[in-house]
Amino acid sequence: MNISEGFIKRPIATSLLMAAIALFGLVAYRSLPVSDLPNVDFPTLLVTAQLPGASPETMGASVATPLENQFSMIAGLESMTSVNSLGSTQITLEFDLNRSLDGAAVDVQAAITQAARLLPQGMPTPPTFTKVNPADQPILYLVITSTTVPPWTLDEYAETRIAQRISMVSGVAQVQVLGSQKYAVHAQLDPHKLAARQIGINEVENSLRAWNVNTPTGSIIGPHKAFTLQATGQLMNAGEYRNMIVSYRNGAPVRLADLGDVIDGVEDQRTASWFYSQGESQRAITLGIQRQPGTNTIAVADAVKALLPQFRLELPSSVHMDVLYDRSDTIRESYRDVQFTMMLTLALVIMVIFVFLRNVWATVIPSLALPFSIIGTFAVMYMLGYSLDNLSMMALILSVGFVVDDAIVMLENIYRHVEMGEEPLVASLVGSKEIGFTIVSMTLSLAAVFIPVLFMGGVLGRLFREFSVTICVAILISGVVSVTLTPMLCSRFLKKPHARGAGGGRRMARFEHVTEEAFQKMLRGYDRTLQIVLRHRPVTMAAFVIVLGLTALLFVLVPKGFIPEQDTDQIAVTTEAAQGTAYDKLVEYQGQVADIISRDPNVEGLVSTIGGQASNTLGGPNLGQIVVHLKPRGDRDELANDIIEKLRPRLAEVAGMEVYLQNPPTVRIGGQVSKSLYQYSMQSPDRETLYATAEALVKAIDANVPGIVDLTSDLEVTSPQVDVQIDRDKAAALGVTANQIENAFYDAYGPRWVSTIYAPVNEYKVLLELAPQFQADPSALSLLYFKATPATATGGAGQAGGAGQAGATATAAQGGGNLGGLAPNPNASAGTVVPLDTLAHTTQVIGPQTVAHKGQLPAVTISFGLKPGASLGGVLNKVREVADATLPEGVSGQFEGAAKAFQSSLGNLAVLLVIAIMVVYIVLGILYESYIHPLTILSGLPSAGFGALVTLILFRMDLNIYAFVGMIMLIGIVEKNAIMQIDFALEAERSGKQPQDAIYEGCLIRFRPIMMTTMAALLGAVPIALGYGAGGEARQPLGLVVVGGLLFSQLVTLYLTPVVYTYMAQLQSSMQARNRARTLQPIPVGK
């Protein structure tokens, strides 16, 4: 049967079939999105809750725990972590990869509703959630600056006019506002003035709530006209608040200005952001745009950037908006470099074909398999929802060296018949019939290598499924092209040697002569050495056993890695000062760090931020962040990792600040924010034991695990605190409740949000606090006074308007209740001003700054990075050993995030490699109807593995997952060469030749196509191995594995395969003889 015959005899149908493939592929290509990597984002939700003034322990016990109890019952929840800090709780929920993000959001909202009845009543708003992974880096940073506009006006432009509209863009999860300067009115009281007028701080709070209102006032409906009543109960700025009457003393009004300062200011006075560019710095408002998990980075970034021209038109000329960093730029740059790599690969492969065949049409015919196979693959990628990313494009680049193999083998066999004198049409029919089964075997066996990858789960399955399907489709389409288009074109355009003239002139004739002579010398050399090897077969088999053993040894010894780091023109910096460091000192230290980084010639610009949303995300007010934008890769000589190592010693000189630097990973695994990339988490119900163990483990890892850097933990339990002990007996005697006392403290040191200004475009807070000079030292507590009002207690953290008054009323009801077994004294005289230091005494203690949970237990996470040249596998093994020796009973630990994914993937990859080999064996066994010959074909795999591992060691690279894919690809490449040798030998055996003569002749006749296909695959991988262009350093291990494995295996398998074939033929013959003897054995009489 000749599957090509119909296509050879129907050239129009064949050409139209190829045109259809090209048409659908080109249309699909224009619609394919461009991305960095396949979508491997875990569905992740971030739940936030606020209870102003509450301690971290209170937030953990009263807010996080009820929510976690409800969240733990949601199906598909993989991980739940929470960070509780002063007045804030952030819970990160990470779901199974197969869980719908929208479906998870519905379940989370239902859980929040269910938990609402268990949450504290003083919460200003219910818990909310956003579809975002807090550990993800924003994909776009916008910087808004001005030298003339007040900071709160600049913030108004940033938050109201820009951030809100960006948040509505499809795919945007949230817009981080770094260095927020939102307008607020601050009432800053002087406790001496309060005491002199016998006014309690709670009186001021009540007055602010009462005199700034914005409530309905009704309407007047007359017989002819209707009037809407509009009262002037709203105070709009600090000037209006200064004249507000708080109380009367001796018949004279006491105004708010008489009790302290009332200023126009910003909501959070302990946050700031600075923009550094071209050696200069200025205050800025920075917007960090984060995408939703599962969305396309380029699509989201482009949608946001489409709004920027309109924003710039709306902003005044004194306000400037700059793009600090755009992740889509580096993705596009990487894609352009991959495109160039593909074109270079195509040119190299075509050059190989021409050098070996020295005929224009003989070069063009197999070369046409390349565009049809690749373009046809685009159509399938579009139907499956894939993107043009690093992995799918690498699959196409590597397939360039494979897809042409089938066409080369077909053409070479037909061309051999033409050289023997047959007519092109006859040669095409005969040659395609001879080689058709070989091509089917090569195509199916190569595609079968990637079948196991399709069944992988988790991150690696998602990551490489797209790669595997893409390369399988390209291989299968190339097989179709090779048995349809290639023989048809050969029958029409190949010419007999005598009909080709002088080869295009003297130069062409000389080129043909030189290349043919070189090839013949190679062939004669191979002939002589092959005869020697066949005469010394035991030596060859001994060498095979040695290579097999060395390959197994090297696989154990080679350093193991995970997803390779990629230079994305960005460095993420986390800064940490000692717990309790004053804000002004933080500003000083942060400025020193930013100055050092900004002076590096590789830095394009940076944004430095402390306080506010950045500190909440990172886990404490003593933490800051710096986003560094490097110059484009083409404008600098150093990679991001090299720049990081250069900066470390310089930044270590900054006293008072620890600096952690990261090259942000292209794939963020896990939702926990940490200062370094790799994490080890511990949990225990006994918090004291957990904290002591965490400190001990950090010291043990630092002392016993080499190769780590930026070792730290999220344990923040040495924050200076003032512990207030309430004298309940004395307070009850004076008619004061514990609730009132705590509210008074919050009035003084909150600052407390006591009222709200409702402006046309936004709402602004009115904040109550002591003047800054009275907040600098705990001794100021003795200056606080409280007006005893037994019948009334002040509200919680309610807002002005409905929420504020409701909070006050609700808390008043609580205040009159039994607190600590003591009821307020009904005989206490109302209106007495009581010094708070008579009701409570204070001591300075050390306490937690943050409280973290993992699952529903207290947790501590240790994070660390790797030094250059350190092996991730070796470091994690050592950390595990140290942890096992350190953790006491009752404390459990495990790796998280990328470290956890690496450990689970390491064993899976080894199993995957074995399964891939078994699948190829099964496919070959089915095709050849033999248990023996598939082993012959696969005998060259150890040499390929040996060459690949040695290459990685020589270039000091890890066996990461990209390199592992190269190892799997080598299975397909090596067995293709063996198939060509063995197919001919089996056919020769059927014609009566001895196995050794058959394989000897097959090796010589197939020498040219083997060399051509190997050189094509080799040169197809060379551009990747060179690590050219943006992101090339991440792709390089894959290319090196293919190049190194091919070079060594080509040298070995040309000799090993025929030797193994002869031994296997002997084994098969002996087994057949034994079976025949058993069949012919006479049956004894009587049986």
N, C-alpha and C positions, 0 to 999 in steps of 0.2 A: 504493500500500500504506500502510495506517495501522496502525503497531505498537501504538498505544494503544487501538484500537477494542475489542479483546477485553476489556481491563481496564475500559473505560468501561461496557461492557454486563454485566460480571460484578462488581459492587461487593463482594459478600460474599467472593469468592475474593481480590480485591485487598486488602481490609482484613485478611483472615487472613494473607496473605503478609507484609504489613507487621508484623502482630502477631508472626509468627514471627521476623522480623528483630530486632524489639525484644526479644523474649524471650531469644534466644540471646545478643544483645549485652549485656543486663543481667546475665545469669549469668556471662558471660566477664569483665565489668568487675570483679566482686567477686573474681575470682581473679587478676587482673593484678597483678604486683608493681610497687612504686613504686621508681624509681631516679633517679639524677642524670642519667646519660647512657647510651646503649646500651653494651653490653659491648665495649670496644675494648682490653681488657687483653691484652698479649702474654704467652703462656705463658712464665713466668720461674721459674728455680730458682736458689737461692743455696747454693753449696757452701762449707763451712767446714772448715778443718783447723788443728790446733794442734801446735806443736813448741816447748814452753816454753823461753825463753831464746835461741832462734835469731834471728839478725839478719835484717833485711828482705831482704838479698841472698841469704842462705841459704834463707829461705822461698821466694823467687822461683825460685831455681835447683833446689833439691832437692825442693820440695813442689809449687809451682804448675806448673812446666814439665812434669813427668811427667803430671800430671792434665790439663793443657791439651792435651798431645799425644793423649791418649785422647778427650777431649771433642770435639776438632776433627773427628773422624770420624763424629760423630752426624748423622744426616740431619735437615734442617730447622733447623739451628742458624744463627741470624741474627747474633748478636753474642756475644762472649765477652770479658769484662773481669775483671781480677783486681787486688786491692790486697793487697800483702804488707807487713806491719808486724812489730814485734817479737814473735816467737812465734806469729803468726797469719797465715793466708791466707784471703781471701774471694774466691771466683770466682762471678761473675754470668753465668748462661747464659740468653740470650733467644732464643726460638724463633719460627719463622714463625707468623703468626696462625692458620693452618689446622691447626697441629700440636696434638695432644691433650696436655694437661698431664700426664695420668697416663702416657701412652705415652712422653713425654719423660723422665719420672721413672724408668721402667724402664730406658731406655737409659743414663741418667746413672749409675744404680746399677751397671749392668754395666761401665761405663767405670771407675768407682772401683775395682771389684773387679779389673779388668784391670791398673790402675796400681799396686795395692797392693804388688806385689813390687819396684817401683822406688822406693818411698817410704822415708824414713829409719826405722830400726828403733826409734828412741827416741820415736816418737810415742805419747802416752798412749792415744789412741783413733783408730780409722780416720776418714777424712774423712766428714762427714755432709752431707745436703742438706735444705733446706726449700722448700716451694712458696710462695715469697714474692718480691715485687719489693722489694729493699732501698731503692729510691728512693721507694717509696710511703709516704705519711704514714699512721700508724695511724688507724683509723676511730674509736677509742675510747680515752680515757686515764682510768685510775683512779688515784687518789692515796690512799695509806694512810699515816696519820700517828698519832702518839701522843706525849704529853709525859712519860709515865711508864715505858713499856715499853722495855727495852734494844733497841738497833738490830738485833741479830741475832735477837731474838725477833720483832720487827716484820717482819723479812725472812722469818722462818719462816712467819708468817701469810700474807704476800704471795705467796711462791713456792710453798709446799707446799699451802696450803689454797685459794688462789684461782687463781694462775697455771696450775697443773697442770690444774685442772678446766676452766678456760676454754680451754686448749689442745685439749681433747677435743671442743669444740663444732664442729659441722660448718661448714666454711668458714673457720675460723680457721687462719691460716698459722703464726704464731708470736706469742708474748707477750714483748715486750721488757721486761726488768726494769731500769729506770733507777735508778741510785743503790743498787745491790744491796749489802746488808750481811750477807751469809751468814756464819754462824758459822765460825770456824777457830781453831785453837790456833797461836800464834806462838812459836817458840823463837828468841829474839833473843840472840845470843851476843856476849860481850865478848872481842875478840881478845887483850887483855892477859891475861885470866884463862886463856885457852887456852894462851898461850905460857908463862905461869908454871908450868903443870902439864904442859907438854910434851904437849899433846893436840892432834892435828890436827883440822881442821874435818870432814874426811871420817870420822873416828872417831865424831863426834856423829851424822852422818847414818846410819852403819851401825847405831849403837845404837838410834836412833829406829825404824829399819826392823825391828830384831830384837825389840825389847821391846814393840811394839804390834802384836799379831797377832790375827787372827780366823779360825782355821782349824779344820777338823773334827778332833775328838778321839776319835771312835769311841763304842763302847758296850760295856757288860759284860752278858753274858747268863748268868745262873745257872740252876739247876734250877727255881727257883720265881719269880724276878723278873728283869726286865731293866732295866738302868740306862743312861741316856745320860750320857756324860762331857761336862762343861762346864767348860773351863778359864777362868781369869780373865786371859787374855792381852790383853784389850782395855782400853786406858786412855781415859777418856771426857772429861776436861777438863784444864785447865792445872794445877790443883792436883795431880792424879795424876801428871802428867808431871814436875813439879818434883823429885819424889823418885826419879826413874828414875836408876839407876846407869849412868854412861857408861864409867868405867874405874876402876882402882885405882892409887893412887900411895902408895908407902911403906906399903903394907898397908891404907891407908884408902880407903874408897869416894869417888869423885868423882861427885857427883850433878849432874843437869842444871842445877839452880838455882845450883850453885857456879860455873857457866860463863857465866851471864847471866840474863836474865829470861825467864820462861815466862808468857804472858798469854792470857787469853780475849779474842779480838778478832774481826775480820771478815776475810774472805778477801782482798778488795781494799781496801786502806786509802787508795787514791788515786781513789776515786769517791764522788760524793755527789749528792744531788738535793734541791732545796728547793721547797716549795710556797708561792706568794705568793697571798694572797687578802685583800681588804678591808684593805689596807695593812699586813698582818702576814705574816711568813714563818716557816717551820719546816721542819726536816729531814723528808724523806718518802721512801717507796718508791713509785715510779711505774711503773705497768704500761701499756705501749702495745700495744694489740691490733691486729695487722695481719691483713687478710683475704687469702685465696688469690686469685690472679688469676682472673677470670671469675665470682666469686661476687657476690651481691647485698649491697650495703652495709647496707641497712635490715634484711634478713633476718638477717645475721650479728650486727649490733648488737643487735637485739631478742632474739636467742637468748642473747647474753651478759648483757644487762640482766635477763633473766628469772631469772638465777641470783643477782643481787645481793641480793634480800631474804633468801635463805637464807644467803648469806655474812655479812650483817650480824647475823643471829641467832647465828651461830657465833662471831663475834668478841667478845672481852671489851669491856665498856663503855668501857675506856680507849683502845681502838683505833677510829679513825674512818676511814671509807672514803667518798670523794667522787668524783663524776664531773667531771673537769676539762673535757673536751670530748667531744662526741658528734656525729660527722659526720651521722648519720641525722636529727638535729634540723633542720639547715639544709636537707637534702634535702626533708624533709616540709614545712618552711616554704615552700620554693620551689614545691613542688607545690601547696600551698594557694593561693599567690598566682597560680599558673597557672590553677587552677580558677576563681578569682575573675575573672581576665582573660577566660576563656572565657565566663563568664556575662555579663560586661559586653559582650563582643563580640556575643553572641546578642541582647542587649537592643538594642544599637545597630543591628544589621542589621534586626531586626523593626521598629524605629522608622522606618528608611528606607523599608521596604515600605509601611508605613501612610501615611507622608507623601505618597508618590507615588500610591498607589491610593485612599486615603481611604475604605476600605471594610473592615469588620471581617472578613468572610469572605474577601475578597480578600487580606487580610493573613495570616489564619490558614492558608489553604491552602498557600502557598509556605513559610510558617514551619515547617510540619510536616516539610518535607524536611530541616530541620536536625537534629532529634533522631533521626530514623530513619537518616540518613546517618552521624552520629557514633556512635550506639549500635551500628549494624550493623558499623562498623569495629572496635569492640572485640572482636567475635567472631573476626574474621580475625587481629587482633593476638594474641589468645590462642592460636590454632592455630599461629601462626608463632613463638611463644615470645618475643614482644616484651614490653616493660614500659612503664609510664606514666612516662616520663622527660621531660626538658626538650625534646628534639627531637621525640618523638612527639606530645607535647601541643602544641608549637608548630605542628606539622603540622595538628592538629585545629583549633586556633584560627584559623589562616589559611584552612583549608578552610571555615570558617563563612562567609567572604565569597564563596567559590566555589560551594559545594554548593547555595546558594540561587539561584544565577544561572540554572541550568537551569529550576528551578521558576518563577522570575520570568518568564523568556522565554515559557514555556508558558502561564502564567496571563495574562500581558499580551496575548498574541495571542488567547486565547480571550475575554478580557474586552473586547477591541476589537470582536470579533464580537457580543458581547452588547450593547455600546453601540450597535451598528448595528441592533439590533432583533431579532436572532435568538434563538431559545429556547436556554436554557443547554445542553441536551443536544445540539442541532444545532451550536451554537457550539463545544462541546467536541470533537465529531467532526471538524468542518471545521478548526477552529483547530489541533488536535493533528496533523492530517494535513499542514497547511501547514508547521508548525514542527518536525516530528519529525526530519527530516534535519538541520536546523540544530543541534538539541540533540545528536544523535549526533556531528556534526562537532565541536561545542564540547567535548563530553566526551572523545572520543578524542584530539583534538589537545592538550588540556590534560594528560591523563594521559601522553601520549607525551613531554611535556617531561621527565618524570622517569625515563623508561626508561634513558637512558645511565647514570644514577647507579647503577642496579642492577648494572652491570658493572664498576664501579670496584673496584680492589683496595686493599690496604693499610688504613691507619688511616681515611682519609677514606671509603673504601668501606664499612667497618664502621660508621662513625659516621653516615653519611647514608642507608644502605640502609633502615634502619628509618623514617626520616623520609619517604623517597620512597614506600615501599610504603604507609605509613599514609595519606599524602595521596592517592595514586592510588586506593586502595580507597575512601576517602571520596568522591572525585570520581565513580568508577564507580557506587557505590551511589546517589549523588545523581542520576545520569543515569537509573538504573532507576526511582527514586522519581518523577522528573519526567515520565516517559512512562507511568507506571502510576497511582500514587496521585493525583498532581496533576490530570490531566484527569478522573479519576473523581469527585473531590471537586468540581471545577468544575461538572460536569454535574448535581450534586445540590444544591449550596448557593449558587452564584452567582445573583444576581437581576438582572433588567433594571433599568436606571436608574430608570424610573418606579415600580418596585415597591419601591424602597428607602426611600420616604418622605422625610422632611426630614433624613435623615442623622443621626438621633439627637437632634433638637432644634435649637434656635437656635444653640447653641454649635458643634455639629457642622456645621451648615449654613454658619456663618460660617467655620469652619476649612476646609471644603471650598472655599468661594469664594476665600478668601485663597490657599490653596495652589495651586488651579487657575489663578488669575490669575497667580501667580508663575511657574508652570510655562509658561503660555502666553507670558508675556513672554520667558522664556528661549528658548522655541521660536522665537518671532518674531525675536529677536536672532540666533539661530543661522541661521535662514533667510536673513536679509539678508546676514550675513557669509559664509555659504556661497556665495551667488550671486556675491559679489565675488571670492571665492577661485577659483571655477570660471572666472571671466572673466580671471583673472591666474594661470593655471596655471604658467607658467615661473618666476614669482617664488617660488611655493610650492616648486617643485622645487629652486630654488637654495637656499632656506632648508633644505630637506631635506639637500642635500649638505653645507651648512655644519654642521648638527647632527651628521651622520655623521662628519665630520672631527673636530669637537670631542669627540665621544664617544670616538673612538679615541685622541685626545690625552690626555683625562682618564684613560682607563683606564691609560695608561702612567704618568701623573704621580701618580695617587692613591696614598697610602701603603698598603702591603700588610701585612696581619697574618695571624695564624693562628687558633688557638682563643682566643676572647676570655677575659680573666680574669674571675673571678666572686668576689664577696665571700662567703666561707664561714665568717665569724666566727673566722678563725684567721690567725695570722701565724707563719711558721717562721723562726727566728733561728739562725744559726750564728756562733759566736764563735771567733776564732783568735788565740792569743798567739804570741810568737816561739818558734821551735823551741828546746827545752831549758829552757823556763820551768819553774821549780819549782812543785810542786803547790800550796803555800800561796799563792803569787802568783796562780796561776790562780783559786783560790777568791776572792781579793780582787778581781781584775778582773771575774770573772763576777758577783759580788755587786753591783758598781757598775752593770753593764749591766742586771741584773735590777731593781735599785731604780729606775732611770730609766724603764724600760718600765712597771713596775707602778704608777707614779704617774700615768700617763696616764689621764684620766677615761673613756676608751673601753674600757679593759682590765677584764675581769671577773676574770681570774686567770691565773696562768702557772706553769709548772714549769721550773726551771733545773737543768741537769745537766752535770756534767763527769766525765770518766773512764769506765771500765767499757765496757759495751756501746755506749753512745753514741759514745765516742771511736773504738772499733773500726770502727763503721759509717761514721763521718765520715772516718776515715783517719789518726788520730794522737792522741797523748795531750795535745797542745797545743790540741785542738779541743773545743768544748763546744756544747751546743744549748739553746735556750729555746723552749718551746712556749707561744705566747700565745693565750689564749682571749678574744676580744673580746665585748663585750656584744651581745645580739641586735640585728639590723639596725634594728628599730623603736625601740630605746632609744638610738640614737646618730645623729648627723647626718653623720658622716664615713665614707666608704668605707675599706676596708682599705688600698687603695693610697694614699689621702690620709694615713692614719695613719702608714704607712711613711715617706712623704716628710717628715712632721712630726718623726718620731723620728730620722731620719738625722743632722741636725746636732747633736742632743743627744748621741747615742751616739758621735759623732766626737770628743767631748771626753774620752772615757775613754782615758787613756794606757796603752799596753801591750797593747791589744786591738783587733783589727779585727772589725767587726760586719757581717754580711751578712744582709739581710732579704728574705724572699720571701712573696708571696701564693701559697700552694700551688695549683698548677694542678688543675683538675677532671679532666683527663686526663693521666696521667703516661706520657710516651712515652720509652722507654729505661729501663735498669735501673742506670745509673751514678749513684752518689750524688755530688752536687756542691754547692758553696756558692751557686751562682747557677743560673738556669733554663736558659740556653742554653750549649751546649758546642761546643768545637772541639778535636779530638783529633789528636795527632801520634804517628807510630810510626817507629822506626828500630832496626836491629840494633846500631848504634853508640850506646851509652848516653851517652857524653860529648858527642858532637855533638848528640844529641837534647836533652840538658839545657841546653846553651848556646843552642841554637836557641829553646827554649821561653822562656827568660829574655828573649832578644832580641825575640821576637814579642809578649810581654806589653807590653814597653816601646813597641814600634811601634804596637800597637793603642791603647794609652793615649794616644799622641801624635797619632794620625792618624784615629781613628774617634770622631766626636762621637755623643752620644746614648746612651752606655753607662754603666753604673754597676755597682759590685760586681765589678770586673774582678779576677780572681785565677786561680791555677792550683793543681793538686794536686801540684806539684813541691815535695818536702820533702827537700832534700839538704844542709841546713846545720845538722843536728842535732849538738850537741857529743857526741863519742864519745871513749872511751879505747881506744887500740890497744895490745894486749898482744902483745909479741914474745917468743916462747918460745926460750930457749937450749937447743936440743935436745941438744947435746953434754953440757952440765952435767947436764941432766935425766936423760939416759941413764946417766951415771956414777953417779947417785944412785938409779937404779932407778925413776924416775918417768916416766910416759908423758904425752904431750900430752893424751890423753883425760882422765887423772886431774887434770891441771892445770886444764883447762877445767871439769871437774865441780866442782872446788874453788871456782872463781870463782862458778859458779852457786849452790853451797851458800851462798855469802856474800851474793850480790847478787840472787838470783832474784826473789822467794824460791822455794826448791825445795819442791815437794810431795813430802814424804818418806814420809808415812804417811796412813792414812785411819781416821777414826772412824766405825764403823757404828752409827748410832742406829736406834731402831725405825721412824722415819718418814723418815729422810734420811741422807745420808753427808756427813761434814765432813772438811776437809783439815787436816793437820798440816804447818805450813810452817816451813822452816829458813832463817834469814838472820842477818846481823849486826844488832846493835842500831842503831836509826835514826841515832844520832850518828856512827856509823862508816860510814854510807852517804852522808854529806853531801859528801864530798870525795874525789877520786881518790887523795890521799895515804894514805888508809887501806889501800890495797893492800899497803903495806909491812908492815902488821901481821899479815898472813895467814900461817898455818902449815899445813903439810900433812904427814901421817904417811906416809912412803914404805912401800909394801907391794907389792913387785914382783910377787908372785904373784897379787895381787888388784887389780881396778880397780872403782871404784864404778860404779853403774848410771846409766842416763840418767834421763829424766824419768818414770820409772815410778811408779805408785801403790804404796801399801802393800798388803800382801796378795799375792795371786798375781802381779799385774802388776808390783809393785815388785820382788819378788825375782827374777822372770824377767828384768826389765830389768837388774838388777845382775849376774846371771850372764852374760847375753848380752854385756854391755859388758865384763865381766871378760875374756871370751875375746878380745874385740877388743883390750883393753888390752895383752895379752901379745904381740900381733902386731907386725910391723915398722911403725913409724910414722916417716915422714920419713927412712927409710933407717937409723934408729938403733934397735937393740933394747935393752930394759932390761938393765942390767948384772947378770948372774947372781951376781956377787960382792958386790953392794951389800948392806949389812946391813939386814935388815928391821926396821921399827919406828923408824927415824930420823925425827925431826921436822925438816922442812926449811922454812925461810922462803921463801915463794913469790917474794919479790923477788930471791932469789939465782938463781932459775930463769927469770925473765922480767923484762923491763923495759917500762915503759908510756910512751906519749906521747899527748897530747891532740890529736885531729884533728876534722875535720868530715866527716860522712857522711850517708847518706840515712836519713830517718826512715820513709819508705815507698817501696816500689818497685811501680810499676803496670805491668800488661801489657794490651795490646789485641790480641786474637787471640792470637798467640804471641810477640809482639815487645814490647820495652820501649816504654812510652807515657807521654805527658804530656797532660793534658786542661786546656785553658783554659776557664773559665766566666765568664759575664757576664750582667747584666740590662739592662733598657732604662729609660732615663729617661722620665718622663711626656711623652707627645707624640711620642716617637721612633718611627720606622717600623721594624718588624722586617725587612722586605724591604731597605730602604736600609742598615740596619746590617750585615746579613749580607753584602750585596754588597761593602760597604767592607771588612769583615773578610777576605773572600775575596781582595780585591785586595792588602791588606797582607800576607796570608799568602803569596800567590804571589810577592810581591817579597822576602820574607824567608827562606822555606824553602830550604835548600841541597839539592844533589843528595844522595840517600840518605835524606832525611827526607820522608815523605808525611804529608798532613793531610786531614782531612775533618770536616764538621759531624756532630754526633751528637745523638741524642734529638729533642727538639722542633724544633731548628734544621734537622736533616736532613729530618725529615718535612715541614717547611714548604717547603724548597727543592724537594723532589720533588713536592709537591702544587701548587705555583704553576703549573707548566707543565701539569699534569694538569687543573687547573680551567679554564684557558683553552681547552684542547682539549675539555673537557666542555661548555663553553658553545657552542662551534661545533657539536659533535655534536648537542646538544639542538636547536639551530635546524635542522640538517639532518634530524633525525628528524621534527620537526614539519612541515617542508616535504614530506617523503615521505608522511606520513600525509594531509596536506591534498591533495597531488597525487593520491593514490589516491581520496580521497573525491570530489574535484571533477573527476577525469579531465582534469587540466589541468596544464601546466607553468607557466602564466602566473599564474593567480589566487593560488596559494600565495605568490608574491612580493608580490602586492598586500596580502595579509593580514599578511605579516611586515614590511611597510614601516614600520610604527610602532615597531619594536623600538629603533632608534637613539635615538629621542626618549625612550623609557622608560629606556634606559641612561644617557642624558645627565642626566635628572632625578635618577636614583638616585645617580650619581657626584657631582653638584653638592651634593646633600643631605649625603652623607658628608663632603665637604670643608667645608661650612658648619658642620657639627656636630663637626668635627675628629675624625673617626673613621676607622679603617682599613677597607680592603676586606678583611675577614677571611672565614673560610669561612661564617659565618652570613650575612653580607651577600651573599656569592656565591650562596647558596641563594636569597636574595631576588631576585637578578638573574635566576636561572633561572625563578623563579615569575612574574616580570614577562612572560616570553615567553608563558606561557599566558594571563595576564590580558589583555594587549594584543591578542593574536590573537583572543580571544573576541569583543571588541567589533567587530573588523573582519569577522568571520564573519557577525555579525548584519546588518551593512550590505550585504555583498556577496551573501549568500544572497537577500535581497529583490531586489537589482538584477538578478541573473541570472534570477530568476523573471520580473521585469518585462520583461527583454530577450526572453525566450522568448515573451512575449505581444505583442511587436512594438514595444516602445519603444526609443528610441536609448540608447546607453550612458550619456551624460551625464544625460539625463532619468531614466533608471532609477536611477542611483546617487543622484541628487538626491532623488528621492522616497523611496528606501530610507533615506537618512540622516534625513529628517524623520520617517518613520513609526517607525523604530527608535530615535529620539532618547530616548524615555522609558525603554525597557528598558536602553539603553546607560547612561544616567545612573543608573538604579537599580542595575544590576550593578556599575558602577564605584564608586558610593557605598558599596554593601555591602562590596566588597572593601577599599575605603579605610578605612572605619570598623572593619572586621575587623582591620586591621593597626595602627590608632591606639593601642590599649592596649599593644601590644608596643613601639611606637615611643616611648611615654612612659617605658619602662624601669621600670614599676611593680613594687614588691615585691622579695622576696629573689631574687637572681640576675637581676633585671630588666636590669641593666647589660650582661649578656652577651647577652641577647636583643634589646636595643635596636637594634643595627645592622641586623638583618633587617627590623624594623618600619620603620625610617627609609628603607631602600632601597625597600620596597614603596610607602610613602606618597609619597615624593619622585618615584619613577618614575611612579606612577599619576597624580599631579597634573599633571605636565608632559606625559606622553604623552596624557592625556585631552584636554588643550587642543590638542595638535598633531594627533593622529590623527583627530579629528572633521573636520578639513579636509584632512589629507594623504591619508587613505585614498581619498576620492572622486577626488582629483586623480590619484593613481597609478592608480586603477581606469580612468579615462578614457584615460590613456596606454597602459596595458596592453591595453585593449579595441581601441585603434587598432592596436597592434602585432599583436594576434591577428588582427584583420580583414585587415591587409596580408599576413600570413603565409598566411591562408586563401585570399586572392585570388591570391597567387603560386602556391600549390599547385593551385588550380583552373585557372589559366592554363597551368601546366605539363601538367596532365592533358588539357586541351582542345587543345593545340598540335598542328596537322596533321603527319602523318608524310610527308616528301618521297618522291616517286616513286622507286622503285628501292631503297628501304631495306628 
